[in-house]
Structure formats: structure tokens, C-alpha cells
Amino acid sequence: MDYLAISNLPIFWLLAGITVVVSAVQTILYVRQANKATKECHLDPQLPKQAFKIGLISAIGPACGVFIVMVGLMSAIGGPIAWLRLSIIGAAATELSAATMGATAAGVELGGEGYTLSVLAVSWFAMALNGAGWLVFTGVATPGLEKLRDKMSGGDMGWLAVMSAACSIGIFGYLNANSMVKAGSLAVGPTIAILSGALSMMAIGRFVVPKHPKLAEYSLGIAMIVGIACAILYESIAA
Amino acid sequence: MENNYMSTWKKNSIRIGTPTNLLAAFTAFIPVIYLCTAYDCWPDPSIVLSAWGLTALSFGAFYIVEPVSYYASLGMSGTYLSFLSGNIGNMRVPCAALALDVTKSEAGTIQAEVVSTMAICGSIITNLIATTSAALVGSAVVAVLPAFINKGLQTYASAAIFGATFGNFALKKPKLAVFGLGIPLICKLFIPIPAWLVIVCSVFGTVGIARLFYTAEAKKAGK
């Protein structure tokens, strides 16, 4: 039996499912905690429901991307491990790199000749060890991060709000720049997706939401579709 | 009431988050341990170590830089949830930010914690449905979809989401947005530094400039 047939055996779906269940259980526990806090702090009971719905709907767009990427990943590392990795910390590019590094360490190519079961095991180990880095750090150090935030804000709530926004702007500035610049020069397709996504989000926020507040919940999804459509349009014109 | 409850909230968040994140770090090894045991294909430990070394070289700095940088946007429970469930930049933060925006919740309040936690939980459910259905019917669906839709989602979905979320922040803080995008762009184009250092420059540079604006405005208001 070749390595891919073995990595797709039912037993591995079951074993990968354990970690997926841990993530699902954590989600349920936090939903319970948020509902309890809503009651005890006398917040509007509609609030958690509305927020949950916004998360559920806004994630549909990016989740479609995850769906497609996962199908690609399944053919490289097998279905169960792709499912496990993309249901928890993993992003497809990170996992694929880790799996490839596993193969590299063993001196062969991912899925190429000499990619035996024991090399497959190295790839799987590499992905699990790499993912554990984030999980162990957040598992252990998150209370420390809270203290760091408190220290940086110095108890000034006005500054805390500005600082949080500045952190997000810095992070998304980086994520945008990282997609816009590939190998030292500007990548036009992703740049168009980013700019048209940003502009349509701004237009929706400025002109549409004040008149139709309900649409705010769908703004991210709409902006994503516009961004993708513009990039594809550019590609077909340029081709 | 709210302030008192915040410490209870944090205590409970740690009680849920710490064991589940550590548990997941461990359970993620179960399939590979079974594989090696059942098929007797234990690899040479030195090869596993060198593979680990390679991944740590590429990603090690991110284990720390990412949680630190995302913390202010995610909050405590959001950090545990997001780093267990992944897809942070393209899914968790955009969903949490939009929900905070729509419900007009201020950072640092219990309402903001509840709202971002629930939005992230909602997005995790969507993600679990997506990965599970990809596992069940993925190949069949991809075969049926037109190629341009597959390519568009695969190549541009993340970029469009990054842009849209940035645009939403830029509406509120246009001056900061110029620096937030400018700093990493200049780093990426002209200064050859590793990716994790670009994140550090981008996040802390933007926070530094925000501080300058904030104190300048406070001074002006004081006068």
C-alpha cells in the first residue's frame, strides 16, 4: 500500500478527529462563558447572538478559500491530517512548508521518489511540532500578554482603544504588504484584490451602512467578492 | 460591576484556554504516533530533530511575535480560541473587528470581550463546517466548479479579506493607516529583514506613531 492510501485510512480520520473535537469543545465552553457573562453583567441579551451570527456569516467567504486549499493539501499529505491541520492552528502554506521540510530533512522530496512511510512520519512530526509552538506559547504565556497590554496602556482606557486599533492596523498593514510584494517587486493581482477590497469596504461603511445598518454584517463578505472579482477581471484582461 | 466581573472573566478564560490549547498540542501527535507504532516506521530521531529545527528556523519567531501582536485585537479568550483554531488574519480578527464595530463595543470592556469571543466562536463553527465538508465532498466540488472560481478563491480570497479589514480600520484612523501600510511596504521593498521583524516594525511602529498623535491631541485638548 502506498503512503497516501495508508494516510487516508479510516483510523486516521478518527485519530485526527480527537484534536478537532478539542477545538470544538473549547468553542462550546467559551460560548457558555460569554452567555453567562451577558447575564451577570446585564448586557443586552441580543448582543452575543448578534456577534455569533456576524462571525458565522463573515467567515463564509474566507472559509470557501480554506475549503479549496484543503482539497489541494489533501492530495499532498492525505485527507485526515489536512483536516486536522486546517481545523486547528495551521494555515495551508505553513503546513505545506513544514511537511516539505520534513521530507527535506530526510533527503527526499514531498511525495516524490523515496517518500516512504517513515518519511511521511517525519512530515507529520514536523507539522505537529511546528503547530505546538503556537499552542504551547499561548497556552502558557497568554496571562502574561494580558499584563503586557495593561502595562502598555497604563490603565488609560482611551489610549487602550487607540492602541488596539493601531495594533490591528499594523498587523493588517503587514499582511497587505506581504501579499503585495513578492520577491522584492509588486505583485499586481493581489494588489488589485487588496485595493478593491479596501475601497469597497470603505464605500460600504461610508455610504451604504448609514442607510441600511443591517448590511454591516455582510460588508466583509461583499468586499471580499468585489476584491476577488476585480483581481480575476484584471487577470483575464492582462492575459 | 463591569470592572469587578472582568477579573472573573479573565480567570475563567485562563481556566478554559490553558488546558485546551496544551491538550491540542499533545493530541495533534496521536495520528503520527499511531502511524509509527502500527506500521513500525519510526523515523530516525535525528531526522525528526533536524526537521523540527528547519521549521523552528522559519516559524519560531512567529510563535511569539504573532500572539503578542494580535493580543490587543483578540483579547484573552480570543487569543486562546484563535491560536487553537488558526486562520487568524484572514478570519478571526476580521470577524471580531467587524462584530465590535457593528455592536459599537469599546476595547477593554466586558461587552467587547463577549462580542469578540462570540464572533470568533461563530467563525470557528463555519471553519469546522468548511474543513469537514472539504474532507467529505471536497474533491467532487472542486472538480465541478469553474476553474476561475477555484483560482480566485485560492489566490485572492486572503488578499481581499486583508484589504477589506484594513479599509475598515482606515476609515476610522486614516492617518495611522498611511503609516500602518507604509512601514511594512518600505521594509518589504527596500530593507532585507526577516518577515517576523517586519511584523514587529509594522505593529510597534504604528503603535508608536499612534502614541505621538494621542499625546499631541491630549495636549491640544488640555490647552
Boltz contact constraints between the chains, C-beta under 6 A:
constraints:
  - contact:
      token1: [A, 12]
      token2: [B, 31]
      max_distance: 6.0
  - contact:
      token1: [A, 15]
      token2: [B, 30]
      max_distance: 6.0
  - contact:
      token1: [A, 15]
      token2: [B, 31]
      max_distance: 6.0
  - contact:
      token1: [A, 15]
      token2: [B, 34]
      max_distance: 6.0
  - contact:
      token1: [A, 16]
      token2: [B, 31]
      max_distance: 6.0
  - contact:
      token1: [A, 18]
      token2: [B, 27]
      max_distance: 6.0
  - contact:
      token1: [A, 18]
      token2: [B, 30]
      max_distance: 6.0
  - contact:
      token1: [A, 19]
      token2: [B, 24]
      max_distance: 6.0
  - contact:
      token1: [A, 19]
      token2: [B, 27]
      max_distance: 6.0
  - contact:
      token1: [A, 19]
      token2: [B, 28]
      max_distance: 6.0
  - contact:
      token1: [A, 22]
      token2: [B, 20]
      max_distance: 6.0
  - contact:
      token1: [A, 22]
      token2: [B, 23]
      max_distance: 6.0
  - contact:
      token1: [A, 22]
      token2: [B, 24]
      max_distance: 6.0
  - contact:
      token1: [A, 22]
      token2: [B, 27]
      max_distance: 6.0
  - contact:
      token1: [A, 23]
      token2: [B, 84]
      max_distance: 6.0
  - contact:
      token1: [A, 23]
      token2: [B, 85]
      max_distance: 6.0
  - contact:
      token1: [A, 26]
      token2: [B, 20]
      max_distance: 6.0
  - contact:
      token1: [A, 26]
      token2: [B, 84]
      max_distance: 6.0
  - contact:
      token1: [A, 27]
      token2: [B, 121]
      max_distance: 6.0
  - contact:
      token1: [A, 27]
      token2: [B, 124]
      max_distance: 6.0
  - contact:
      token1: [A, 29]
      token2: [B, 16]
      max_distance: 6.0
  - contact:
      token1: [A, 30]
      token2: [B, 77]
      max_distance: 6.0
  - contact:
      token1: [A, 30]
      token2: [B, 117]
      max_distance: 6.0
  - contact:
      token1: [A, 30]
      token2: [B, 121]
      max_distance: 6.0
  - contact:
      token1: [A, 31]
      token2: [B, 121]
      max_distance: 6.0
  - contact:
      token1: [A, 33]
      token2: [B, 12]
      max_distance: 6.0
  - contact:
      token1: [A, 34]
      token2: [B, 114]
      max_distance: 6.0
  - contact:
      token1: [A, 34]
      token2: [B, 117]
      max_distance: 6.0
  - contact:
      token1: [A, 34]
      token2: [B, 118]
      max_distance: 6.0
  - contact:
      token1: [A, 37]
      token2: [B, 9]
      max_distance: 6.0
  - contact:
      token1: [A, 37]
      token2: [B, 114]
      max_distance: 6.0
  - contact:
      token1: [A, 38]
      token2: [B, 114]
      max_distance: 6.0
  - contact:
      token1: [A, 41]
      token2: [B, 2]
      max_distance: 6.0
  - contact:
      token1: [A, 41]
      token2: [B, 5]
      max_distance: 6.0
  - contact:
      token1: [A, 41]
      token2: [B, 110]
      max_distance: 6.0
  - contact:
      token1: [A, 43]
      token2: [B, 111]
      max_distance: 6.0
  - contact:
      token1: [A, 48]
      token2: [B, 114]
      max_distance: 6.0
  - contact:
      token1: [A, 48]
      token2: [B, 118]
      max_distance: 6.0
  - contact:
      token1: [A, 51]
      token2: [B, 99]
      max_distance: 6.0
  - contact:
      token1: [A, 51]
      token2: [B, 115]
      max_distance: 6.0
  - contact:
      token1: [A, 51]
      token2: [B, 118]
      max_distance: 6.0
  - contact:
      token1: [A, 51]
      token2: [B, 119]
      max_distance: 6.0
  - contact:
      token1: [A, 52]
      token2: [B, 118]
      max_distance: 6.0
  - contact:
      token1: [A, 52]
      token2: [B, 122]
      max_distance: 6.0
  - contact:
      token1: [A, 54]
      token2: [B, 98]
      max_distance: 6.0
  - contact:
      token1: [A, 54]
      token2: [B, 99]
      max_distance: 6.0
  - contact:
      token1: [A, 54]
      token2: [B, 119]
      max_distance: 6.0
  - contact:
      token1: [A, 55]
      token2: [B, 95]
      max_distance: 6.0
  - contact:
      token1: [A, 55]
      token2: [B, 119]
      max_distance: 6.0
  - contact:
      token1: [A, 55]
      token2: [B, 122]
      max_distance: 6.0
  - contact:
      token1: [A, 55]
      token2: [B, 123]
      max_distance: 6.0
  - contact:
      token1: [A, 56]
      token2: [B, 122]
      max_distance: 6.0
  - contact:
      token1: [A, 56]
      token2: [B, 126]
      max_distance: 6.0
  - contact:
      token1: [A, 58]
      token2: [B, 95]
      max_distance: 6.0
  - contact:
      token1: [A, 58]
      token2: [B, 98]
      max_distance: 6.0
  - contact:
      token1: [A, 59]
      token2: [B, 91]
      max_distance: 6.0
  - contact:
      token1: [A, 59]
      token2: [B, 95]
      max_distance: 6.0
  - contact:
      token1: [A, 59]
      token2: [B, 123]
      max_distance: 6.0
  - contact:
      token1: [A, 59]
      token2: [B, 126]
      max_distance: 6.0
  - contact:
      token1: [A, 60]
      token2: [B, 126]
      max_distance: 6.0
  - contact:
      token1: [A, 62]
      token2: [B, 90]
      max_distance: 6.0
  - contact:
      token1: [A, 62]
      token2: [B, 91]
      max_distance: 6.0
  - contact:
      token1: [A, 62]
      token2: [B, 157]
      max_distance: 6.0
  - contact:
      token1: [A, 62]
      token2: [B, 161]
      max_distance: 6.0
  - contact:
      token1: [A, 63]
      token2: [B, 126]
      max_distance: 6.0
  - contact:
      token1: [A, 63]
      token2: [B, 127]
      max_distance: 6.0
  - contact:
      token1: [A, 63]
      token2: [B, 130]
      max_distance: 6.0
  - contact:
      token1: [A, 64]
      token2: [B, 153]
      max_distance: 6.0
  - contact:
      token1: [A, 65]
      token2: [B, 153]
      max_distance: 6.0
  - contact:
      token1: [A, 65]
      token2: [B, 157]
      max_distance: 6.0
  - contact:
      token1: [A, 66]
      token2: [B, 130]
      max_distance: 6.0
  - contact:
      token1: [A, 67]
      token2: [B, 130]
      max_distance: 6.0
  - contact:
      token1: [A, 67]
      token2: [B, 134]
      max_distance: 6.0
  - contact:
      token1: [A, 68]
      token2: [B, 150]
      max_distance: 6.0
  - contact:
      token1: [A, 68]
      token2: [B, 153]
      max_distance: 6.0
  - contact:
      token1: [A, 68]
      token2: [B, 154]
      max_distance: 6.0
  - contact:
      token1: [A, 69]
      token2: [B, 154]
      max_distance: 6.0
  - contact:
      token1: [A, 70]
      token2: [B, 131]
      max_distance: 6.0
  - contact:
      token1: [A, 70]
      token2: [B, 134]
      max_distance: 6.0
  - contact:
      token1: [A, 71]
      token2: [B, 134]
      max_distance: 6.0
  - contact:
      token1: [A, 71]
      token2: [B, 138]
      max_distance: 6.0
  - contact:
      token1: [A, 71]
      token2: [B, 139]
      max_distance: 6.0
  - contact:
      token1: [A, 71]
      token2: [B, 142]
      max_distance: 6.0
  - contact:
      token1: [A, 79]
      token2: [B, 135]
      max_distance: 6.0
  - contact:
      token1: [A, 83]
      token2: [B, 131]
      max_distance: 6.0
  - contact:
      token1: [A, 83]
      token2: [B, 135]
      max_distance: 6.0
  - contact:
      token1: [A, 86]
      token2: [B, 131]
      max_distance: 6.0
  - contact:
      token1: [A, 87]
      token2: [B, 128]
      max_distance: 6.0
  - contact:
      token1: [A, 87]
      token2: [B, 131]
      max_distance: 6.0
  - contact:
      token1: [A, 88]
      token2: [B, 24]
      max_distance: 6.0
  - contact:
      token1: [A, 88]
      token2: [B, 84]
      max_distance: 6.0
  - contact:
      token1: [A, 88]
      token2: [B, 86]
      max_distance: 6.0
  - contact:
      token1: [A, 89]
      token2: [B, 86]
      max_distance: 6.0
  - contact:
      token1: [A, 90]
      token2: [B, 86]
      max_distance: 6.0
  - contact:
      token1: [A, 98]
      token2: [B, 55]
      max_distance: 6.0
  - contact:
      token1: [A, 101]
      token2: [B, 51]
      max_distance: 6.0
  - contact:
      token1: [A, 101]
      token2: [B, 54]
      max_distance: 6.0
  - contact:
      token1: [A, 101]
      token2: [B, 55]
      max_distance: 6.0
  - contact:
      token1: [A, 102]
      token2: [B, 51]
      max_distance: 6.0
  - contact:
      token1: [A, 105]
      token2: [B, 47]
      max_distance: 6.0
  - contact:
      token1: [A, 105]
      token2: [B, 50]
      max_distance: 6.0
  - contact:
      token1: [A, 105]
      token2: [B, 51]
      max_distance: 6.0
  - contact:
      token1: [A, 106]
      token2: [B, 47]
      max_distance: 6.0
  - contact:
      token1: [A, 117]
      token2: [B, 39]
      max_distance: 6.0
  - contact:
      token1: [A, 117]
      token2: [B, 41]
      max_distance: 6.0
  - contact:
      token1: [A, 118]
      token2: [B, 41]
      max_distance: 6.0
  - contact:
      token1: [A, 118]
      token2: [B, 43]
      max_distance: 6.0
  - contact:
      token1: [A, 121]
      token2: [B, 32]
      max_distance: 6.0
  - contact:
      token1: [A, 121]
      token2: [B, 35]
      max_distance: 6.0
  - contact:
      token1: [A, 121]
      token2: [B, 36]
      max_distance: 6.0
  - contact:
      token1: [A, 121]
      token2: [B, 41]
      max_distance: 6.0
  - contact:
      token1: [A, 121]
      token2: [B, 43]
      max_distance: 6.0
  - contact:
      token1: [A, 122]
      token2: [B, 43]
      max_distance: 6.0
  - contact:
      token1: [A, 122]
      token2: [B, 47]
      max_distance: 6.0
  - contact:
      token1: [A, 122]
      token2: [B, 48]
      max_distance: 6.0
  - contact:
      token1: [A, 122]
      token2: [B, 51]
      max_distance: 6.0
  - contact:
      token1: [A, 124]
      token2: [B, 32]
      max_distance: 6.0
  - contact:
      token1: [A, 125]
      token2: [B, 32]
      max_distance: 6.0
  - contact:
      token1: [A, 125]
      token2: [B, 48]
      max_distance: 6.0
  - contact:
      token1: [A, 126]
      token2: [B, 51]
      max_distance: 6.0
  - contact:
      token1: [A, 126]
      token2: [B, 55]
      max_distance: 6.0
  - contact:
      token1: [A, 128]
      token2: [B, 28]
      max_distance: 6.0
  - contact:
      token1: [A, 128]
      token2: [B, 29]
      max_distance: 6.0
  - contact:
      token1: [A, 129]
      token2: [B, 52]
      max_distance: 6.0
  - contact:
      token1: [A, 130]
      token2: [B, 55]
      max_distance: 6.0
  - contact:
      token1: [A, 130]
      token2: [B, 59]
      max_distance: 6.0
  - contact:
      token1: [A, 131]
      token2: [B, 28]
      max_distance: 6.0
  - contact:
      token1: [A, 132]
      token2: [B, 25]
      max_distance: 6.0
  - contact:
      token1: [A, 133]
      token2: [B, 63]
      max_distance: 6.0
  - contact:
      token1: [A, 134]
      token2: [B, 63]
      max_distance: 6.0
  - contact:
      token1: [A, 134]
      token2: [B, 83]
      max_distance: 6.0
  - contact:
      token1: [A, 135]
      token2: [B, 21]
      max_distance: 6.0
  - contact:
      token1: [A, 135]
      token2: [B, 24]
      max_distance: 6.0
  - contact:
      token1: [A, 135]
      token2: [B, 25]
      max_distance: 6.0
  - contact:
      token1: [A, 136]
      token2: [B, 25]
      max_distance: 6.0
  - contact:
      token1: [A, 137]
      token2: [B, 63]
      max_distance: 6.0
  - contact:
      token1: [A, 137]
      token2: [B, 67]
      max_distance: 6.0
  - contact:
      token1: [A, 138]
      token2: [B, 21]
      max_distance: 6.0
  - contact:
      token1: [A, 138]
      token2: [B, 67]
      max_distance: 6.0
  - contact:
      token1: [A, 138]
      token2: [B, 79]
      max_distance: 6.0
  - contact:
      token1: [A, 138]
      token2: [B, 83]
      max_distance: 6.0
  - contact:
      token1: [A, 139]
      token2: [B, 18]
      max_distance: 6.0
  - contact:
      token1: [A, 139]
      token2: [B, 21]
      max_distance: 6.0
  - contact:
      token1: [A, 139]
      token2: [B, 22]
      max_distance: 6.0
  - contact:
      token1: [A, 142]
      token2: [B, 79]
      max_distance: 6.0
  - contact:
      token1: [A, 143]
      token2: [B, 14]
      max_distance: 6.0
  - contact:
      token1: [A, 145]
      token2: [B, 71]
      max_distance: 6.0
  - contact:
      token1: [A, 146]
      token2: [B, 76]
      max_distance: 6.0
  - contact:
      token1: [A, 149]
      token2: [B, 71]
      max_distance: 6.0
  - contact:
      token1: [A, 149]
      token2: [B, 72]
      max_distance: 6.0
  - contact:
      token1: [A, 157]
      token2: [B, 108]
      max_distance: 6.0
  - contact:
      token1: [A, 159]
      token2: [B, 214]
      max_distance: 6.0
  - contact:
      token1: [A, 160]
      token2: [B, 107]
      max_distance: 6.0
  - contact:
      token1: [A, 160]
      token2: [B, 108]
      max_distance: 6.0
  - contact:
      token1: [A, 161]
      token2: [B, 106]
      max_distance: 6.0
  - contact:
      token1: [A, 161]
      token2: [B, 107]
      max_distance: 6.0
  - contact:
      token1: [A, 162]
      token2: [B, 210]
      max_distance: 6.0
  - contact:
      token1: [A, 162]
      token2: [B, 214]
      max_distance: 6.0
  - contact:
      token1: [A, 163]
      token2: [B, 207]
      max_distance: 6.0
  - contact:
      token1: [A, 164]
      token2: [B, 72]
      max_distance: 6.0
  - contact:
      token1: [A, 164]
      token2: [B, 73]
      max_distance: 6.0
  - contact:
      token1: [A, 164]
      token2: [B, 107]
      max_distance: 6.0
  - contact:
      token1: [A, 165]
      token2: [B, 173]
      max_distance: 6.0
  - contact:
      token1: [A, 166]
      token2: [B, 176]
      max_distance: 6.0
  - contact:
      token1: [A, 166]
      token2: [B, 206]
      max_distance: 6.0
  - contact:
      token1: [A, 166]
      token2: [B, 207]
      max_distance: 6.0
  - contact:
      token1: [A, 166]
      token2: [B, 210]
      max_distance: 6.0
  - contact:
      token1: [A, 167]
      token2: [B, 72]
      max_distance: 6.0
  - contact:
      token1: [A, 167]
      token2: [B, 73]
      max_distance: 6.0
  - contact:
      token1: [A, 167]
      token2: [B, 203]
      max_distance: 6.0
  - contact:
      token1: [A, 168]
      token2: [B, 73]
      max_distance: 6.0
  - contact:
      token1: [A, 168]
      token2: [B, 169]
      max_distance: 6.0
  - contact:
      token1: [A, 169]
      token2: [B, 169]
      max_distance: 6.0
  - contact:
      token1: [A, 169]
      token2: [B, 176]
      max_distance: 6.0
  - contact:
      token1: [A, 169]
      token2: [B, 177]
      max_distance: 6.0
  - contact:
      token1: [A, 169]
      token2: [B, 180]
      max_distance: 6.0
  - contact:
      token1: [A, 169]
      token2: [B, 206]
      max_distance: 6.0
  - contact:
      token1: [A, 170]
      token2: [B, 180]
      max_distance: 6.0
  - contact:
      token1: [A, 170]
      token2: [B, 202]
      max_distance: 6.0
  - contact:
      token1: [A, 170]
      token2: [B, 203]
      max_distance: 6.0
  - contact:
      token1: [A, 170]
      token2: [B, 206]
      max_distance: 6.0
  - contact:
      token1: [A, 171]
      token2: [B, 69]
      max_distance: 6.0
  - contact:
      token1: [A, 171]
      token2: [B, 203]
      max_distance: 6.0
  - contact:
      token1: [A, 172]
      token2: [B, 162]
      max_distance: 6.0
  - contact:
      token1: [A, 172]
      token2: [B, 165]
      max_distance: 6.0
  - contact:
      token1: [A, 172]
      token2: [B, 166]
      max_distance: 6.0
  - contact:
      token1: [A, 173]
      token2: [B, 180]
      max_distance: 6.0
  - contact:
      token1: [A, 173]
      token2: [B, 181]
      max_distance: 6.0
  - contact:
      token1: [A, 173]
      token2: [B, 184]
      max_distance: 6.0
  - contact:
      token1: [A, 173]
      token2: [B, 202]
      max_distance: 6.0
  - contact:
      token1: [A, 174]
      token2: [B, 184]
      max_distance: 6.0
  - contact:
      token1: [A, 174]
      token2: [B, 198]
      max_distance: 6.0
  - contact:
      token1: [A, 174]
      token2: [B, 199]
      max_distance: 6.0
  - contact:
      token1: [A, 174]
      token2: [B, 202]
      max_distance: 6.0
  - contact:
      token1: [A, 175]
      token2: [B, 89]
      max_distance: 6.0
  - contact:
      token1: [A, 175]
      token2: [B, 162]
      max_distance: 6.0
  - contact:
      token1: [A, 176]
      token2: [B, 162]
      max_distance: 6.0
  - contact:
      token1: [A, 176]
      token2: [B, 166]
      max_distance: 6.0
  - contact:
      token1: [A, 177]
      token2: [B, 184]
      max_distance: 6.0
  - contact:
      token1: [A, 177]
      token2: [B, 185]
      max_distance: 6.0
  - contact:
      token1: [A, 177]
      token2: [B, 188]
      max_distance: 6.0
  - contact:
      token1: [A, 179]
      token2: [B, 159]
      max_distance: 6.0
  - contact:
      token1: [A, 181]
      token2: [B, 188]
      max_distance: 6.0
  - contact:
      token1: [A, 181]
      token2: [B, 189]
      max_distance: 6.0
  - contact:
      token1: [A, 190]
      token2: [B, 159]
      max_distance: 6.0
  - contact:
      token1: [A, 193]
      token2: [B, 156]
      max_distance: 6.0
  - contact:
      token1: [A, 193]
      token2: [B, 159]
      max_distance: 6.0
  - contact:
      token1: [A, 193]
      token2: [B, 160]
      max_distance: 6.0
  - contact:
      token1: [A, 194]
      token2: [B, 159]
      max_distance: 6.0
  - contact:
      token1: [A, 194]
      token2: [B, 163]
      max_distance: 6.0
  - contact:
      token1: [A, 197]
      token2: [B, 160]
      max_distance: 6.0
  - contact:
      token1: [A, 197]
      token2: [B, 163]
      max_distance: 6.0
  - contact:
      token1: [A, 197]
      token2: [B, 164]
      max_distance: 6.0
  - contact:
      token1: [A, 198]
      token2: [B, 163]
      max_distance: 6.0
  - contact:
      token1: [A, 198]
      token2: [B, 166]
      max_distance: 6.0
  - contact:
      token1: [A, 198]
      token2: [B, 167]
      max_distance: 6.0
  - contact:
      token1: [A, 201]
      token2: [B, 164]
      max_distance: 6.0
  - contact:
      token1: [A, 201]
      token2: [B, 167]
      max_distance: 6.0
  - contact:
      token1: [A, 201]
      token2: [B, 168]
      max_distance: 6.0
  - contact:
      token1: [A, 202]
      token2: [B, 167]
      max_distance: 6.0
  - contact:
      token1: [A, 202]
      token2: [B, 171]
      max_distance: 6.0
  - contact:
      token1: [A, 205]
      token2: [B, 171]
      max_distance: 6.0
  - contact:
      token1: [A, 216]
      token2: [B, 102]
      max_distance: 6.0
  - contact:
      token1: [A, 220]
      token2: [B, 94]
      max_distance: 6.0
  - contact:
      token1: [A, 220]
      token2: [B, 98]
      max_distance: 6.0
  - contact:
      token1: [A, 220]
      token2: [B, 164]
      max_distance: 6.0
  - contact:
      token1: [A, 223]
      token2: [B, 164]
      max_distance: 6.0
  - contact:
      token1: [A, 224]
      token2: [B, 160]
      max_distance: 6.0
  - contact:
      token1: [A, 224]
      token2: [B, 161]
      max_distance: 6.0
  - contact:
      token1: [A, 227]
      token2: [B, 160]
      max_distance: 6.0
  - contact:
      token1: [A, 227]
      token2: [B, 163]
      max_distance: 6.0
  - contact:
      token1: [A, 228]
      token2: [B, 152]
      max_distance: 6.0
  - contact:
      token1: [A, 228]
      token2: [B, 156]
      max_distance: 6.0
  - contact:
      token1: [A, 228]
      token2: [B, 160]
      max_distance: 6.0
  - contact:
      token1: [A, 231]
      token2: [B, 156]
      max_distance: 6.0
  - contact:
      token1: [A, 232]
      token2: [B, 148]
      max_distance: 6.0
  - contact:
      token1: [A, 232]
      token2: [B, 152]
      max_distance: 6.0
